[in-house]
Amino acid sequence: MTARDPADISKNQILELARAAGLDPDGTRAETIAARLGAALAELDQLGDSLVQVEPAPTFAAGVAPPSK
């Protein structure tokens, strides 16, 4: 048995997840989502263990500046 590439996500997997979430994307949209998600997962896989020593941020909010002191 060969290990599967985590970035190798199929259109059918996207459709199953979408339906489980109550969504109904068409096939073209599912292919686009699968390609984008696969690319993001491949990029994350490239990081490997390089972030092991990085402390997580105590909070995270996209587009919000931290409070000034």
C-alpha positions in Angstrom: 0.0 0.0 0.0 1.4 3.4 -0.9 1.0 6.5 1.2 -1.4 9.0 -0.3 -0.4 12.6 -0.9 -2.5 14.7 1.5 -2.7 17.4 -1.2 -4.4 14.9 -3.6 -8.1 15.6 -2.8 -10.7 14.7 -5.3 -13.8 16.4 -6.6 -15.9 13.7 -5.1 -14.4 14.2 -1.7 -15.3 17.9 -1.9 -18.8 17.1 -3.0 -19.2 14.7 -0.1 -17.9 17.3 2.4 -20.1 20.0 0.9 -23.2 17.9 1.1 -22.4 17.0 4.7 -22.3 20.8 5.4 -25.6 21.4 3.6 -24.1 22.8 0.5 -24.6 21.8 -3.1 -21.8 23.0 -5.4 -21.8 22.0 -9.0 -19.0 19.9 -10.5 -17.0 22.8 -11.9 -17.0 24.6 -8.5 -16.1 21.3 -6.7 -13.1 20.9 -9.1 -12.0 24.5 -8.4 -12.2 24.0 -4.7 -10.3 20.7 -4.8 -7.5 22.3 -6.9 -7.2 25.2 -4.5 -7.4 23.1 -1.4 -4.8 20.7 -2.8 -2.5 23.6 -3.6 -2.9 25.0 -0.1 -2.2 21.6 1.5 0.9 21.1 -0.7 2.2 24.4 0.4 1.6 23.5 4.1 3.3 20.2 3.5 6.4 22.1 2.3 6.8 23.7 5.7 7.4 20.4 7.3 8.8 20.7 10.8 10.2 24.2 10.2 7.5 25.8 12.5 7.9 23.4 15.4 9.8 25.9 17.5 7.4 28.8 16.8 5.1 29.7 19.6 1.4 30.0 18.6 -0.2 33.5 18.8 -2.5 33.9 21.8 -5.2 35.3 19.5 -5.8 35.5 15.8 -8.2 37.6 13.8 -7.7 38.3 10.2 -7.6 42.0 9.3 -7.7 43.2 12.9 -4.9 45.3 14.3 -3.7 44.4 17.8 -4.8 46.8 20.5 -2.4 49.7 21.1 -0.8 50.1 24.5 
